[in-house]
Amino acid sequence: LVDQVIDQLRHTIASGEWPVGRRIPNETVLVESLGVGRNTVRGAVRALAHAGLLDVRQGDGTYVRATSEVSGALRRLCGAELREV
């Protein structure tokens, strides 16, 4: 079920419905709109954050960081290189 939610959220991001920099709906809204439990939403958001598509900011919300895993990986790589300089 988590994989299905990941696919749905990934599609929403890739389609541009949630552009880079936008705050995504909160957990309660996602639970209601997707018809799944909190743990399923949390697992999907965690996986997409790990893949570099989402940025979870404690106390502020979750934001779209990239539209694909490739662009997310490039952003992380470039950020790491900048920190080393």
A tleap script that builds the chain and sets N, CA, C and O, in Angstrom:
source leaprc.protein.ff14SB
mol = sequence {
  NLEU VAL ASP GLN VAL ILE ASP GLN LEU ARG
  HIE THR ILE ALA SER GLY GLU TRP PRO VAL
  GLY ARG ARG ILE PRO ASN GLU THR VAL LEU
  VAL GLU SER LEU GLY VAL GLY ARG ASN THR
  VAL ARG GLY ALA VAL ARG ALA LEU ALA HIE
  ALA GLY LEU LEU ASP VAL ARG GLN GLY ASP
  GLY THR TYR VAL ARG ALA THR SER GLU VAL
  SER GLY ALA LEU ARG ARG LEU CYS GLY ALA
  GLU LEU ARG GLU CVAL
}
set mol.1.N position { 0.825 -1.201 0.000 }
set mol.1.CA position { 0.000 0.000 0.000 }
set mol.1.C position { 0.868 1.263 0.000 }
set mol.1.O position { 0.541 2.253 -0.655 }
set mol.2.N position { 1.975 1.213 0.743 }
set mol.2.CA position { 2.888 2.358 0.763 }
set mol.2.C position { 3.414 2.627 -0.640 }
set mol.2.O position { 3.518 3.783 -1.052 }
set mol.3.N position { 3.746 1.573 -1.376 }
set mol.3.CA position { 4.260 1.749 -2.741 }
set mol.3.C position { 3.236 2.429 -3.645 }
set mol.3.O position { 3.600 3.238 -4.498 }
set mol.4.N position { 1.968 2.107 -3.462 }
set mol.4.CA position { 0.919 2.749 -4.265 }
set mol.4.C position { 0.826 4.238 -3.948 }
set mol.4.O position { 0.664 5.061 -4.849 }
set mol.5.N position { 0.927 4.576 -2.675 }
set mol.5.CA position { 0.876 5.986 -2.276 }
set mol.5.C position { 2.119 6.712 -2.783 }
set mol.5.O position { 2.026 7.854 -3.234 }
set mol.6.N position { 3.271 6.067 -2.716 }
set mol.6.CA position { 4.495 6.661 -3.271 }
set mol.6.C position { 4.282 6.981 -4.744 }
set mol.6.O position { 4.612 8.076 -5.199 }
set mol.7.N position { 3.732 6.031 -5.486 }
set mol.7.CA position { 3.485 6.255 -6.917 }
set mol.7.C position { 2.515 7.409 -7.144 }
set mol.7.O position { 2.718 8.219 -8.048 }
set mol.8.N position { 1.465 7.488 -6.333 }
set mol.8.CA position { 0.489 8.576 -6.479 }
set mol.8.C position { 1.134 9.932 -6.197 }
set mol.8.O position { 0.939 10.886 -6.950 }
set mol.9.N position { 1.896 10.011 -5.119 }
set mol.9.CA position { 2.544 11.275 -4.767 }
set mol.9.C position { 3.611 11.645 -5.797 }
set mol.9.O position { 3.749 12.810 -6.168 }
set mol.10.N position { 4.354 10.653 -6.248 }
set mol.10.CA position { 5.379 10.896 -7.276 }
set mol.10.C position { 4.733 11.445 -8.550 }
set mol.10.O position { 5.270 12.360 -9.175 }
set mol.11.N position { 3.589 10.890 -8.933 }
set mol.11.CA position { 2.875 11.367 -10.122 }
set mol.11.C position { 2.400 12.808 -9.923 }
set mol.11.O position { 2.504 13.631 -10.833 }
set mol.12.N position { 1.887 13.105 -8.746 }
set mol.12.CA position { 1.418 14.467 -8.453 }
set mol.12.C position { 2.569 15.463 -8.560 }
set mol.12.O position { 2.389 16.572 -9.062 }
set mol.13.N position { 3.738 15.073 -8.095 }
set mol.13.CA position { 4.918 15.939 -8.175 }
set mol.13.C position { 5.385 16.069 -9.621 }
set mol.13.O position { 5.617 17.177 -10.103 }
set mol.14.N position { 5.522 14.937 -10.315 }
set mol.14.CA position { 6.031 14.948 -11.696 }
set mol.14.C position { 5.107 15.693 -12.648 }
set mol.14.O position { 5.567 16.290 -13.621 }
set mol.15.N position { 3.809 15.662 -12.373 }
set mol.15.CA position { 2.848 16.330 -13.257 }
set mol.15.C position { 2.872 17.848 -13.098 }
set mol.15.O position { 2.311 18.574 -13.918 }
set mol.16.N position { 3.521 18.318 -12.044 }
set mol.16.CA position { 3.579 19.754 -11.804 }
set mol.16.C position { 2.455 20.276 -10.934 }
set mol.16.O position { 2.386 21.471 -10.645 }
set mol.17.N position { 1.570 19.374 -10.514 }
set mol.17.CA position { 0.479 19.797 -9.626 }
set mol.17.C position { 1.052 20.366 -8.326 }
set mol.17.O position { 0.521 21.323 -7.762 }
set mol.18.N position { 2.145 19.757 -7.864 }
set mol.18.CA position { 2.901 20.286 -6.733 }
set mol.18.C position { 4.270 20.685 -7.263 }
set mol.18.O position { 5.146 19.828 -7.372 }
set mol.19.N position { 4.486 21.951 -7.596 }
set mol.19.CA position { 5.776 22.376 -8.148 }
set mol.19.C position { 6.877 22.422 -7.083 }
set mol.19.O position { 6.598 22.427 -5.884 }
set mol.20.N position { 8.114 22.454 -7.535 }
set mol.20.CA position { 9.264 22.551 -6.635 }
set mol.20.C position { 9.111 23.799 -5.769 }
set mol.20.O position { 8.789 24.881 -6.261 }
set mol.21.N position { 9.347 23.625 -4.484 }
set mol.21.CA position { 9.244 24.723 -3.534 }
set mol.21.C position { 7.896 24.829 -2.852 }
set mol.21.O position { 7.753 25.545 -1.861 }
set mol.22.N position { 6.919 24.129 -3.367 }
set mol.22.CA position { 5.573 24.210 -2.787 }
set mol.22.C position { 5.447 23.294 -1.575 }
set mol.22.O position { 5.995 22.192 -1.545 }
set mol.23.N position { 4.728 23.768 -0.599 }
set mol.23.CA position { 4.413 22.955 0.573 }
set mol.23.C position { 3.280 22.021 0.191 }
set mol.23.O position { 2.271 22.459 -0.362 }
set mol.24.N position { 3.439 20.733 0.482 }
set mol.24.CA position { 2.396 19.771 0.136 }
set mol.24.C position { 1.330 19.783 1.231 }
set mol.24.O position { 1.579 20.291 2.325 }
set mol.25.N position { 0.154 19.235 0.954 }
set mol.25.CA position { -0.895 19.184 1.985 }
set mol.25.C position { -0.403 18.445 3.231 }
set mol.25.O position { 0.458 17.568 3.149 }
set mol.26.N position { -0.958 18.811 4.368 }
set mol.26.CA position { -0.519 18.167 5.603 }
set mol.26.C position { -0.990 16.713 5.656 }
set mol.26.O position { -1.787 16.262 4.833 }
set mol.27.N position { -0.478 16.014 6.637 }
set mol.27.CA position { -0.737 14.578 6.773 }
set mol.27.C position { -2.228 14.249 6.840 }
set mol.27.O position { -2.683 13.298 6.204 }
set mol.28.N position { -2.982 15.022 7.600 }
set mol.28.CA position { -4.418 14.769 7.748 }
set mol.28.C position { -5.130 14.864 6.407 }
set mol.28.O position { -5.972 14.023 6.091 }
set mol.29.N position { -4.804 15.870 5.625 }
set mol.29.CA position { -5.416 16.048 4.303 }
set mol.29.C position { -5.036 14.888 3.389 }
set mol.29.O position { -5.887 14.368 2.667 }
set mol.30.N position { -3.772 14.477 3.411 }
set mol.30.CA position { -3.335 13.358 2.566 }
set mol.30.C position { -4.032 12.061 2.969 }
set mol.30.O position { -4.443 11.284 2.108 }
set mol.31.N position { -4.166 11.825 4.269 }
set mol.31.CA position { -4.861 10.622 4.755 }
set mol.31.C position { -6.284 10.587 4.212 }
set mol.31.O position { -6.742 9.555 3.720 }
set mol.32.N position { -6.980 11.717 4.302 }
set mol.32.CA position { -8.370 11.776 3.839 }
set mol.32.C position { -8.471 11.664 2.321 }
set mol.32.O position { -9.323 10.938 1.808 }
set mol.33.N position { -7.614 12.372 1.604 }
set mol.33.CA position { -7.726 12.382 0.141 }
set mol.33.C position { -7.279 11.067 -0.491 }
set mol.33.O position { -7.792 10.675 -1.539 }
set mol.34.N position { -6.323 10.385 0.142 }
set mol.34.CA position { -5.827 9.126 -0.416 }
set mol.34.C position { -6.565 7.909 0.140 }
set mol.34.O position { -6.473 6.816 -0.418 }
set mol.35.N position { -7.293 8.098 1.233 }
set mol.35.CA position { -8.047 6.998 1.820 }
set mol.35.C position { -7.180 5.924 2.442 }
set mol.35.O position { -7.507 4.738 2.388 }
set mol.36.N position { -6.063 6.347 3.039 }
set mol.36.CA position { -5.147 5.402 3.688 }
set mol.36.C position { -4.861 5.891 5.102 }
set mol.36.O position { -5.283 6.980 5.492 }
set mol.37.N position { -4.146 5.079 5.860 }
set mol.37.CA position { -3.817 5.439 7.235 }
set mol.37.C position { -2.613 6.359 7.339 }
set mol.37.O position { -1.858 6.545 6.385 }
set mol.38.N position { -2.457 6.930 8.531 }
set mol.38.CA position { -1.339 7.845 8.796 }
set mol.38.C position { 0.019 7.188 8.569 }
set mol.38.O position { 0.920 7.794 7.988 }
set mol.39.N position { 0.160 5.950 9.028 }
set mol.39.CA position { 1.451 5.276 8.879 }
set mol.39.C position { 1.807 5.065 7.412 }
set mol.39.O position { 2.980 5.116 7.042 }
set mol.40.N position { 0.804 4.828 6.583 }
set mol.40.CA position { 1.045 4.661 5.149 }
set mol.40.C position { 1.529 5.972 4.546 }
set mol.40.O position { 2.491 5.987 3.778 }
set mol.41.N position { 0.866 7.072 4.891 }
set mol.41.CA position { 1.281 8.390 4.388 }
set mol.41.C position { 2.679 8.720 4.891 }
set mol.41.O position { 3.520 9.189 4.124 }
set mol.42.N position { 2.930 8.479 6.166 }
set mol.42.CA position { 4.254 8.771 6.734 }
set mol.42.C position { 5.346 7.973 6.039 }
set mol.42.O position { 6.419 8.501 5.748 }
set mol.43.N position { 5.072 6.699 5.772 }
set mol.43.CA position { 6.055 5.865 5.087 }
set mol.43.C position { 6.343 6.358 3.681 }
set mol.43.O position { 7.494 6.366 3.244 }
set mol.44.N position { 5.300 6.769 2.971 }
set mol.44.CA position { 5.475 7.267 1.604 }
set mol.44.C position { 6.245 8.581 1.598 }
set mol.44.O position { 7.147 8.771 0.782 }
set mol.45.N position { 5.896 9.481 2.499 }
set mol.45.CA position { 6.600 10.770 2.582 }
set mol.45.C position { 8.062 10.545 2.960 }
set mol.45.O position { 8.954 11.181 2.398 }
set mol.46.N position { 8.310 9.654 3.898 }
set mol.46.CA position { 9.683 9.337 4.307 }
set mol.46.C position { 10.487 8.794 3.131 }
set mol.46.O position { 11.634 9.187 2.921 }
set mol.47.N position { 9.883 7.892 2.367 }
set mol.47.CA position { 10.578 7.309 1.214 }
set mol.47.C position { 10.887 8.370 0.161 }
set mol.47.O position { 11.978 8.379 -0.409 }
set mol.48.N position { 9.934 9.261 -0.098 }
set mol.48.CA position { 10.156 10.307 -1.100 }
set mol.48.C position { 11.155 11.348 -0.606 }
set mol.48.O position { 11.878 11.938 -1.408 }
set mol.49.N position { 11.202 11.577 0.688 }
set mol.49.CA position { 12.219 12.478 1.242 }
set mol.49.C position { 13.598 11.842 1.093 }
set mol.49.O position { 14.564 12.516 0.736 }
set mol.50.N position { 13.684 10.548 1.369 }
set mol.50.CA position { 14.953 9.833 1.217 }
set mol.50.C position { 15.414 9.831 -0.243 }
set mol.50.O position { 16.613 9.877 -0.520 }
set mol.51.N position { 14.458 9.777 -1.172 }
set mol.51.CA position { 14.779 9.785 -2.603 }
set mol.51.C position { 15.127 11.187 -3.105 }
set mol.51.O position { 15.564 11.349 -4.244 }
set mol.52.N position { 14.932 12.198 -2.256 }
set mol.52.CA position { 15.286 13.560 -2.637 }
set mol.52.C position { 14.168 14.366 -3.266 }
set mol.52.O position { 14.399 15.488 -3.715 }
set mol.53.N position { 12.953 13.818 -3.309 }
set mol.53.CA position { 11.836 14.548 -3.908 }
set mol.53.C position { 11.170 15.500 -2.928 }
set mol.53.O position { 10.647 16.539 -3.330 }
set mol.54.N position { 11.183 15.156 -1.647 }
set mol.54.CA position { 10.533 15.987 -0.636 }
set mol.54.C position { 11.540 16.418 0.419 }
set mol.54.O position { 12.542 15.745 0.657 }
set mol.55.N position { 11.256 17.546 1.042 }
set mol.55.CA position { 12.067 18.079 2.127 }
set mol.55.C position { 11.147 18.253 3.328 }
set mol.55.O position { 10.259 19.106 3.317 }
set mol.56.N position { 11.359 17.449 4.360 }
set mol.56.CA position { 10.527 17.509 5.560 }
set mol.56.C position { 11.177 18.485 6.536 }
set mol.56.O position { 12.316 18.291 6.960 }
set mol.57.N position { 10.441 19.531 6.885 }
set mol.57.CA position { 10.939 20.551 7.818 }
set mol.57.C position { 10.095 20.488 9.085 }
set mol.57.O position { 8.928 20.878 9.088 }
set mol.58.N position { 10.695 19.998 10.149 }
set mol.58.CA position { 9.978 19.837 11.415 }
set mol.58.C position { 9.335 21.152 11.837 }
set mol.58.O position { 9.999 22.187 11.885 }
set mol.59.N position { 8.054 21.109 12.138 }
set mol.59.CA position { 7.331 22.275 12.601 }
set mol.59.C position { 6.909 23.236 11.507 }
set mol.59.O position { 6.229 24.225 11.783 }
set mol.60.N position { 7.300 22.964 10.266 }
set mol.60.CA position { 6.985 23.876 9.165 }
set mol.60.C position { 6.180 23.204 8.065 }
set mol.60.O position { 5.338 23.847 7.437 }
set mol.61.N position { 6.423 21.929 7.824 }
set mol.61.CA position { 5.712 21.215 6.770 }
set mol.61.C position { 6.667 20.465 5.866 }
set mol.61.O position { 7.868 20.391 6.125 }
set mol.62.N position { 6.114 19.913 4.808 }
set mol.62.CA position { 6.893 19.151 3.838 }
set mol.62.C position { 6.791 19.847 2.497 }
set mol.62.O position { 5.703 20.206 2.048 }
set mol.63.N position { 7.935 20.034 1.865 }
set mol.63.CA position { 8.015 20.794 0.621 }
set mol.63.C position { 8.576 19.935 -0.505 }
set mol.63.O position { 9.368 19.021 -0.276 }
set mol.64.N position { 8.146 20.249 -1.727 }
set mol.64.CA position { 8.681 19.562 -2.899 }
set mol.64.C position { 10.090 20.091 -3.136 }
set mol.64.O position { 10.312 21.297 -3.248 }
set mol.65.N position { 11.026 19.166 -3.208 }
set mol.65.CA position { 12.430 19.528 -3.404 }
set mol.65.C position { 12.862 19.319 -4.848 }
set mol.65.O position { 13.690 20.072 -5.360 }
set mol.66.N position { 12.310 18.303 -5.509 }
set mol.66.CA position { 12.691 17.971 -6.883 }
set mol.66.C position { 11.545 17.211 -7.537 }
set mol.66.O position { 10.673 16.672 -6.854 }
set mol.67.N position { 11.554 17.173 -8.871 }
set mol.67.CA position { 10.480 16.489 -9.593 }
set mol.67.C position { 10.819 15.051 -9.941 }
set mol.67.O position { 9.947 14.302 -10.380 }
set mol.68.N position { 12.063 14.656 -9.755 }
set mol.68.CA position { 12.452 13.268 -10.019 }
set mol.68.C position { 13.625 12.898 -9.123 }
set mol.68.O position { 14.288 13.769 -8.560 }
set mol.69.N position { 13.875 11.604 -8.996 }
set mol.69.CA position { 14.995 11.142 -8.188 }
set mol.69.C position { 16.317 11.649 -8.743 }
set mol.69.O position { 17.242 11.936 -7.983 }
set mol.70.N position { 16.412 11.762 -10.067 }
set mol.70.CA position { 17.657 12.222 -10.693 }
set mol.70.C position { 17.947 13.664 -10.289 }
set mol.70.O position { 19.061 13.984 -9.875 }
set mol.71.N position { 16.950 14.527 -10.410 }
set mol.71.CA position { 17.188 15.925 -10.045 }
set mol.71.C position { 17.411 16.058 -8.542 }
set mol.71.O position { 18.174 16.919 -8.103 }
set mol.72.N position { 16.754 15.218 -7.754 }
set mol.72.CA position { 16.983 15.229 -6.312 }
set mol.72.C position { 18.405 14.817 -5.971 }
set mol.72.O position { 19.042 15.422 -5.109 }
set mol.73.N position { 18.905 13.785 -6.649 }
set mol.73.CA position { 20.278 13.332 -6.420 }
set mol.73.C position { 21.276 14.405 -6.840 }
set mol.73.O position { 22.272 14.630 -6.152 }
set mol.74.N position { 21.016 15.063 -7.962 }
set mol.74.CA position { 21.908 16.132 -8.415 }
set mol.74.C position { 21.928 17.290 -7.421 }
set mol.74.O position { 22.986 17.860 -7.152 }
set mol.75.N position { 20.771 17.637 -6.879 }
set mol.75.CA position { 20.719 18.721 -5.886 }
set mol.75.C position { 21.533 18.352 -4.649 }
set mol.75.O position { 22.274 19.182 -4.122 }
set mol.76.N position { 21.397 17.112 -4.185 }
set mol.76.CA position { 22.162 16.684 -3.010 }
set mol.76.C position { 23.648 16.684 -3.315 }
set mol.76.O position { 24.449 17.120 -2.489 }
set mol.77.N position { 24.028 16.199 -4.498 }
set mol.77.CA position { 25.434 16.136 -4.884 }
set mol.77.C position { 26.032 17.531 -4.980 }
set mol.77.O position { 27.120 17.779 -4.461 }
set mol.78.N position { 25.338 18.430 -5.631 }
set mol.78.CA position { 25.834 19.806 -5.768 }
set mol.78.C position { 25.935 20.475 -4.407 }
set mol.78.O position { 26.882 21.219 -4.149 }
set mol.79.N position { 24.981 20.220 -3.548 }
set mol.79.CA position { 25.030 20.784 -2.199 }
set mol.79.C position { 26.216 20.259 -1.417 }
set mol.79.O position { 26.861 21.012 -0.687 }
set mol.80.N position { 26.512 18.974 -1.559 }
set mol.80.CA position { 27.660 18.379 -0.872 }
set mol.80.C position { 28.957 18.975 -1.390 }
set mol.80.O position { 29.870 19.249 -0.611 }
set mol.81.N position { 29.045 19.177 -2.700 }
set mol.81.CA position { 30.258 19.753 -3.277 }
set mol.81.C position { 30.447 21.185 -2.807 }
set mol.81.O position { 31.574 21.605 -2.544 }
set mol.82.N position { 29.362 21.941 -2.697 }
set mol.82.CA position { 29.465 23.322 -2.238 }
set mol.82.C position { 29.920 23.389 -0.784 }
set mol.82.O position { 30.670 24.291 -0.411 }
set mol.83.N position { 29.474 22.447 0.034 }
set mol.83.CA position { 29.883 22.440 1.439 }
set mol.83.C position { 31.361 22.111 1.587 }
set mol.83.O position { 31.997 22.544 2.548 }
set mol.84.N position { 31.919 21.345 0.640 }
set mol.84.CA position { 33.324 20.965 0.718 }
set mol.84.C position { 34.253 22.100 0.327 }
set mol.84.O position { 35.420 22.109 0.720 }
set mol.85.N position { 33.755 23.050 -0.439 }
set mol.85.CA position { 34.600 24.142 -0.938 }
set mol.85.C position { 34.899 25.139 0.148 }
set mol.85.O position { 35.597 26.123 -0.093 }
savepdb mol mol.pdb
quit
